[in-house]
Amino acid sequence: MTLTGTDAIAGRFSRMYEPLPILVENSLHIAWDFLERSGDITDAGEASRFLLRTISELIRNGERRKLMLSNRAIDAYKRAQAARLAA
């Protein structure tokens, strides 16, 4: 059976789909693990709220790639920490 049109496109991308709660959880977990191992987390509550807020905003803006969400959240957290230390 050969798929054509929209069916072919849907078939190609079906494996890439993650429900949003799972996408958020996985992205947050990756970012948290990286920051924790690198010793960058000073306040766990603040870090978790910051990462969740950043990942949620990126998803609202259309990003759905788990590693991109994680990497951008890590970068944003490190920039915020550096700015706080510089002030």
N, C-alpha and C positions, 0 to 999 in steps of 0.2 A: 504494500500500500504506500503510495507516494502522496505526501502532503503538498498542497499548493496554497498560494495566497497567505491569508492571515493564519491559517492552521500551521503552515510551515514555520512562520515567524514565532508563533506561540510555542511550538515544539522545541525550537532552538533555545529559547530563553527560560523555559519552565524550571530547569535545574538551578538557575541563578536566583530564583525568588526565595526570599526569607520573609516570614511575617515580621512586621515592624517591631513588635516587642522582642523578638528573638534577635533581630538585627541590632537593636539598641543594646541589649544585654551582652551580646558577643563583642560588639565594638567597645563597650565600656570595659569589659573584662580584659581585652587586649591592651587597651590604654593603661588601665590600672596596673596590670602586671608589669608592664614596661616601666612605668614611673616608680612603682614600688621597688623593683629590682635595682633601678638606678639611684635610689635614695632621694628622689625628688619630692616625695610626699611628706609634708611637715604636719599638716592638719587633715586627717582622713575625711572628716565630714565636709570640710570646705572643698577638698579635692574631688570628692564624689559628686557634690552638687555642681561644681564647675564643669567636670567632664560630661555629666548628664545633660546639663544646659547646652553645652557646646555641640554635643552629638545630636541632640534634639533639633537645634537650630539648623544644623547642616542637613538633616533629613527633611525638615520643612522647606529648605531651599532646593531639594531634589536629589541630594547625594544619597546613593544606595549601596555604594561599595564599602564593605566592612572595613577593609584595611585603610582606605582613604579616610573614612570617618575616624578611625583610631589615630592615624598619623596626624590628622589636622587637630584633633583634640589634644594630643600630646604637645604639638607645637604651640597651640594657643595657651596651654597650661604653663609651659616653660616660659613663654613671653610674659605672661601675667606675673609669674613668680619673679622674673628678672626685673620687671618694672616696679614691683613692690619693694624689692631689695634696693633698687636704685633711688627710690623716693626717700 
